[in-house]
Amino acid sequence: MMVGEQLQGVIRVRYSLAFLERQLAEYAKERDSTTRRLALRGLLIGGVSLLFGALLSVLVAISITRPIKGLASTASQLARGNLSARTDLATRDELGALGGVLNHMADRLILLVSETAQRARLSKEMEVAAAVQESLVPGPAAISLGLVTLAGFYRPAEVCGGDWWNIFYVDDRRVMIVIGDVTGHGVSSAMLTASAKSACDAMARERGPKLTVLGLMQTLNHVIYQVGRRQLLMTCNITMLDRATGHVEFGSAGHPLPYIVSMQDGQPHLRGLIARGNRLGDRTDWNFKIETDQLQPDDMILWYTDGLTECENPRGEEFGEKRLRNLLVQQMRHNASSARDKLASAADDFYRGKAQADDITFVVGKVERT
C-alpha cells in the first residue's frame, strides 16, 4: 500500500473457484440431461411421424386401389355380358371421370346390342321380302307358250325391288303377260308389287275366259290406288296373247312400249306396240285404250322397264332407247334365251360395274315357226 510516495506494506487477497466450478458442473449436467430429453423427444416425434406417414400412405393406397378394383370389377362384368353393371364412383378426380366413361360405354353397348338385334330382324325381314319378290317373277329358264317362247331377266337395285313380271293363263289358248314397275324400290315397293300380282292371280282364277285386258287394268288401278294411297304408283303393260294364232291385245299404263322386230323383204323392221294410258294408282276414273296387233313367225318381241334404258355408266351416260333398239334388231336371228343373255351382257358392258340406280327387268319373246 502506498502512502504518499512511499510503500508502506502489501495486502494479499485470495478467491476460491470451487463454488463456480460446482455451478458449472451442475449446469453442464443439466445441459446434458436436457439434450438427451430433446433427443429422445425428437426421436419420439420422428417415430410417430413415420408411423403416421406409413398409416396415411396405407389409407391413401386403399382409397386409390378400392375405386380401381371397383372399376375393374365393373369392366369384368360388362365383358361377361352383364350390361346392367355400373360403377357408383362419384369422385371429382380422374378416377371419377374414368367411372363416368365406363358407365357411358355400358349405355352405348346396350344401344349397340339393341341396334344390332334390330338390324338382324330387319335383315331377316328383307330376306323374307326378297323371297316374296322372287315368287313374283318366273325364273331364268325359257318358258314355252306354244307359238311363243319367253325368256326373262330380273335384277333389283336393292334386295327388294319394284319391278315384276309374270304370266297368267286365261284359258287353253290365251295367256296374259303382265310387266309392272312400282315407283321407287325397296320393301314398300316390293309389297305393292306383291299386291298387284295377287290381284292378277285372283282375277285370272275368278274371271277365267271372261277376263279382258281392260278389266284387269282397271282392277289393278283400283288395287294400286287403295294400297299405294297415291304415295306409290305403278306403270304397267298387259298383253293378251293367243298362243294358237299370235294375235295380241295390249294396254299400257304409262309404261315403256314393247318393241317388235319383224322381217320385211329380208330386212329386220322394228315397231312399237303403242297404247296410251296413265300410271296406275293416281286416280280411279282413268280410261285405258286397248290396241291389237298380229305376231308373225320369227318375230321377236321385247317387254322392259325403264331401268334398262335409264341406268347409267360411270360417265353419266344412259343406256338409252336407241342403243336398245339397235341391239334388239341384231338379235333377230337368235332364240329367246340367247337374245336375252346378249342383251343383258351388252347392258352390263355399258354400265361398267356402276351400281344400279333402278331395277332392271325385261322379257324377250320369240315367235316360233309352226
C-alpha positions in Angstrom: 0.0 0.0 0.0 1.4 3.5 -0.9 1.4 6.4 1.5 2.4 9.4 -0.4 5.2 8.3 -2.5 6.4 5.6 -0.1 5.4 1.9 0.0 4.0 1.2 3.4 3.0 -2.5 3.0 1.3 -5.3 0.8 -2.2 -6.7 1.1 -2.9 -10.2 -0.4 -6.5 -11.2 -1.4 -7.4 -14.8 -2.3 -10.6 -16.1 -4.1 -11.9 -19.7 -4.2 -13.3 -21.0 -7.6 -14.7 -24.3 -6.1 -18.2 -22.9 -6.0 -18.1 -21.6 -9.5 -16.8 -25.0 -10.7 -19.6 -26.8 -8.9 -22.2 -24.5 -10.5 -20.6 -25.0 -13.9 -20.6 -28.8 -13.4 -24.3 -28.7 -12.4 -25.1 -26.5 -15.5 -23.2 -29.0 -17.7 -25.1 -31.9 -16.2 -28.4 -30.2 -16.6 -27.5 -29.3 -20.2 -26.6 -32.9 -21.0 -29.9 -34.1 -19.5 -31.8 -31.5 -21.5 -30.0 -32.5 -24.6 -30.9 -36.2 -24.0 -34.5 -35.3 -23.3 -34.7 -33.2 -26.5 -33.0 -36.0 -28.5 -35.4 -38.6 -27.1 -38.4 -36.3 -27.8 -37.1 -35.8 -31.3 -36.8 -39.5 -31.8 -40.3 -40.0 -30.4 -41.7 -37.3 -32.7 -39.9 -38.7 -35.6 -41.1 -42.2 -34.9 -44.7 -41.0 -34.5 -44.3 -39.0 -37.7 -43.0 -42.0 -39.6 -45.8 -44.2 -38.2 -48.4 -41.6 -39.1 -46.9 -41.3 -42.6 -47.0 -45.0 -43.1 -50.6 -45.2 -41.9 -51.5 -42.3 -44.2 -49.8 -44.0 -47.1 -51.8 -47.1 -46.5 -55.1 -45.2 -46.3 -54.3 -43.3 -49.4 -53.3 -46.5 -51.2 -56.6 -48.1 -50.1 -58.6 -45.0 -51.2 -57.0 -45.3 -54.6 -57.0 -49.1 -55.1 -60.6 -49.6 -53.9 -62.1 -47.5 -56.7 -59.7 -49.1 -59.2 -60.8 -52.5 -58.1 -64.4 -51.4 -58.4 -63.8 -50.1 -61.9 -62.0 -53.4 -62.8 -65.0 -55.4 -61.4 -67.5 -53.4 -63.4 -65.4 -53.8 -66.6 -65.2 -57.5 -66.0 -68.9 -57.8 -65.6 -69.5 -55.9 -68.8 -67.0 -58.2 -70.6 -69.0 -61.2 -69.4 -72.2 -59.7 -70.9 -73.8 -58.1 -67.8 -74.7 -54.9 -69.5 -76.6 -53.6 -66.4 -73.3 -53.4 -64.4 -72.5 -49.8 -63.4 -69.9 -48.2 -61.1 -71.2 -45.8 -58.4 -67.9 -43.9 -58.2 -68.7 -40.2 -57.9 -65.4 -38.6 -57.1 -64.3 -35.4 -58.9 -60.8 -36.7 -59.8 -59.5 -38.8 -62.8 -61.0 -42.0 -61.3 -64.4 -40.4 -61.1 -64.1 -39.3 -64.7 -63.0 -42.9 -65.7 -66.0 -44.3 -63.9 -68.3 -41.9 -65.9 -66.7 -43.0 -69.1 -67.2 -46.7 -68.2 -70.9 -46.1 -67.4 -71.3 -44.3 -70.7 -69.6 -47.1 -72.5 -72.1 -49.6 -70.9 -75.0 -47.4 -72.1 -73.6 -47.3 -75.6 -73.1 -51.1 -75.5 -76.8 -51.6 -74.7 -77.7 -49.3 -77.5 -75.3 -51.1 -79.9 -76.7 -54.5 -79.0 -80.3 -53.2 -79.5 -79.4 -51.7 -82.9 -77.6 -54.9 -83.9 -80.6 -57.0 -82.9 -82.9 -54.6 -84.8 -80.7 -54.8 -87.9 -80.7 -58.6 -87.7 -84.5 -58.6 -87.5 -84.6 -56.1 -90.4 -82.2 -58.3 -92.4 -84.4 -61.3 -91.8 -87.5 -59.3 -92.9 -85.6 -58.2 -96.0 -84.8 -61.9 -96.8 -88.4 -62.8 -96.4 -89.4 -59.8 -98.6 -86.8 -60.8 -101.2 -88.2 -64.4 -101.2 -91.6 -63.0 -101.8 -90.3 -60.8 -104.6 -88.7 -63.8 -106.3 -92.0 -65.5 -106.4 -93.4 -62.6 -108.4 -91.2 -63.3 -111.4 -90.6 -66.5 -113.3 -87.1 -67.9 -113.1 -84.4 -67.5 -115.9 -85.4 -70.7 -117.7 -87.1 -70.3 -121.1 -90.9 -70.6 -121.0 -92.7 -72.2 -123.9 -96.2 -70.9 -124.6 -96.6 -73.0 -127.8 -96.3 -70.4 -130.5 -94.1 -68.1 -128.5 -91.1 -68.8 -126.2 -90.3 -66.3 -123.4 -87.0 -65.6 -121.5 -86.9 -63.1 -118.8 -84.3 -61.1 -116.9 -84.8 -59.5 -113.5 -82.3 -57.7 -111.3 -83.4 -55.4 -108.5 -81.4 -52.4 -107.5 -81.7 -53.4 -103.8 -82.6 -56.7 -102.0 -86.2 -55.9 -102.9 -87.4 -54.1 -105.9 -90.5 -52.5 -107.5 -90.2 -54.3 -110.9 -92.1 -57.5 -111.6 -93.5 -59.6 -114.5 -95.5 -62.8 -114.8 -97.7 -64.9 -117.0 -101.4 -65.6 -116.2 -103.3 -68.3 -118.0 -106.8 -67.2 -119.1 -107.9 -70.3 -120.9 -106.5 -73.1 -123.0 -105.4 -70.7 -125.8 -104.8 -67.3 -124.2 -102.3 -66.0 -121.7 -101.7 -62.6 -120.2 -98.2 -61.3 -120.0 -98.0 -58.5 -117.4 -95.0 -56.4 -116.6 -95.0 -53.6 -114.0 -92.8 -51.0 -112.3 -93.7 -49.5 -109.0 -92.2 -46.1 -108.3 -89.1 -46.5 -106.2 -87.6 -49.7 -104.9 -87.2 -51.4 -101.6 -89.6 -53.2 -99.2 -92.5 -50.9 -99.7 -92.4 -51.1 -103.5 -91.9 -54.9 -103.2 -95.0 -55.2 -101.1 -97.1 -53.2 -103.6 -95.9 -55.5 -106.4 -97.0 -58.5 -104.3 -100.5 -56.9 -104.1 -100.6 -56.4 -107.8 -99.5 -59.9 -108.6 -102.1 -61.3 -106.1 -104.8 -59.2 -107.8 -103.8 -60.7 -111.2 -103.9 -64.2 -109.8 -107.4 -63.6 -108.3 -108.8 -62.1 -111.5 -107.4 -64.9 -113.7 -108.8 -67.5 -111.3 -112.3 -65.9 -110.9 -112.9 -64.4 -114.3 -111.2 -67.1 -116.4 -112.1 -66.8 -120.1 -114.1 -63.6 -119.4 -111.0 -61.7 -118.2 -110.1 -58.9 -120.5 -107.1 -56.6 -120.7 -109.2 -53.6 -119.9 -110.9 -55.4 -117.0 -107.5 -56.4 -115.5 -106.1 -52.9 -116.0 -109.0 -51.3 -114.2 -108.8 -53.7 -111.3 -105.1 -53.1 -110.9 -105.7 -49.4 -110.9 -108.1 -49.7 -108.0 -105.8 -52.0 -106.1 -102.8 -49.7 -106.5 -104.9 -46.7 -105.6 -106.1 -48.4 -102.4 -102.8 -49.9 -101.3 -100.4 -47.3 -102.5 -102.6 -44.4 -101.3 -101.3 -42.2 -104.1 -97.8 -42.4 -102.5 -96.7 -45.3 -104.7 -97.8 -45.6 -108.3 -97.2 -48.3 -110.9 -96.6 -48.3 -114.6 -97.8 -51.4 -116.4 -98.2 -53.2 -119.7 -100.6 -56.0 -120.2 -100.5 -58.2 -123.3 -103.1 -60.8 -124.1 -101.6 -63.4 -126.4 -103.5 -66.0 -128.4 -101.0 -68.9 -128.4 -102.5 -70.5 -131.4 -102.8 -67.5 -133.8 -100.3 -65.0 -132.5 -103.0 -62.3 -132.1 -102.3 -59.9 -129.3 -104.4 -57.3 -127.4 -102.5 -54.9 -125.2 -102.9 -51.9 -123.0 -100.4 -49.6 -121.2 -100.5 -47.5 -118.1 -97.6 -45.1 -118.6 -95.2 -48.0 -119.3 -92.4 -48.1 -121.9 -93.9 -49.5 -125.1 -92.9 -53.1 -126.1 -90.9 -53.5 -129.3 -91.5 -56.0 -132.1 -88.9 -56.9 -134.7 -90.2 -58.5 -137.9 -88.6 -59.5 -141.2 -89.9 -57.5 -144.1 -88.4 -58.0 -147.6 -85.5 -59.8 -146.0 -84.7 -56.9 -143.6 -85.5 -56.6 -139.9 -88.1 -54.0 -139.2 -88.8 -52.6 -135.7 -92.1 -51.2 -134.5 -93.7 -50.4 -131.1 -96.9 -51.7 -129.6 -98.3 -48.2 -128.8 -101.1 -47.8 -126.4 -101.9 -44.8 -124.2 -102.8 -44.7 -120.6 -101.8 -43.1 -117.3 -100.0 -44.7 -114.4 -102.0 -46.9 -112.1 -103.0 -45.7 -108.6 -103.2 -41.9 -109.2 -107.0 -41.8 -109.9 -109.8 -44.3 -110.0 -111.5 -42.9 -113.1 -108.7 -43.5 -115.7 -109.7 -44.8 -119.1 -107.3 -47.2 -120.8 -107.3 -47.7 -124.6 -106.8 -51.3 -125.7 -105.0 -51.9 -129.0 -104.4 -55.1 -131.1 -101.6 -56.5 -133.3 -100.6 -59.7 -135.0 -97.3 -61.6 -134.5 -95.7 -63.4 -137.4 -93.3 -66.4 -137.4 -89.7 -65.4 -136.4 -90.9 -62.1 -134.8 -89.1 -61.0 -131.7 -90.9 -59.0 -129.0 -89.4 -57.2 -126.0 -91.1 -56.0 -122.9 -89.0 -54.0 -120.4 -89.0 -51.5 -117.6 -87.3 -48.1 -117.8 -84.4 -49.2 -115.5 -82.8 -50.9 -118.6 -82.6 -47.7 -120.6 -82.2 -45.2 -117.8 -79.4 -46.8 -115.8 -76.0 -45.0 -116.4 -72.4 -45.9 -116.9 -69.6 -44.2 -114.8 -69.6 -41.2 -117.2 -73.2 -40.4 -116.5 -74.5 -41.7 -119.9 -77.8 -43.6 -120.1 -78.1 -46.9 -121.9 -80.9 -45.3 -123.9 -83.7 -46.3 -126.3 -81.6 -46.1 -129.4 -79.0 -48.4 -128.2 -81.6 -50.9 -127.0 -83.4 -50.9 -130.4 -80.2 -51.4 -132.3 -79.2 -54.3 -130.1 -82.7 -55.9 -130.4 -82.5 -55.8 -134.2 -79.1 -57.5 -134.0 -80.7 -60.4 -132.0 -83.3 -61.1 -134.6 -82.0 -64.5 -135.6 -81.4 -65.7 -132.1 -83.8 -67.7 -129.9 -85.3 -66.0 -126.8 -82.8 -67.2 -124.3 -79.8 -66.3 -126.4 -81.2 -62.9 -127.2 -82.0 -62.3 -123.5 -78.4 -63.2 -122.5 -76.8 -61.0 -125.2 -78.9 -58.0 -124.2 -78.0 -58.5 -120.5 -74.3 -58.8 -121.4 -74.4 -55.7 -123.6 -76.1 -53.7 -120.9 -73.6 -54.8 -118.2 -70.7 -53.9 -120.5 -72.2 -50.5 -120.9 -72.8 -49.9 -117.2 -69.2 -51.0 -116.4 -69.9 -52.1 -112.9 -71.7 -48.9 -111.8 -74.3 -49.5 -109.1 -77.8 -49.7 -110.4 -80.0 -46.7 -109.7 -83.1 -48.6 -110.6 -84.4 -52.2 -111.0 -83.8 -53.8 -114.4 -86.4 -56.1 -115.9 -87.0 -57.3 -119.5 -88.6 -60.2 -121.3 -87.7 -61.4 -124.7 -90.4 -63.3 -126.7 -89.6 -65.3 -129.9 -92.4 -66.4 -132.2 -91.6 -70.0 -133.4 -92.2 -71.3 -136.9 -95.0 -73.8 -136.9 
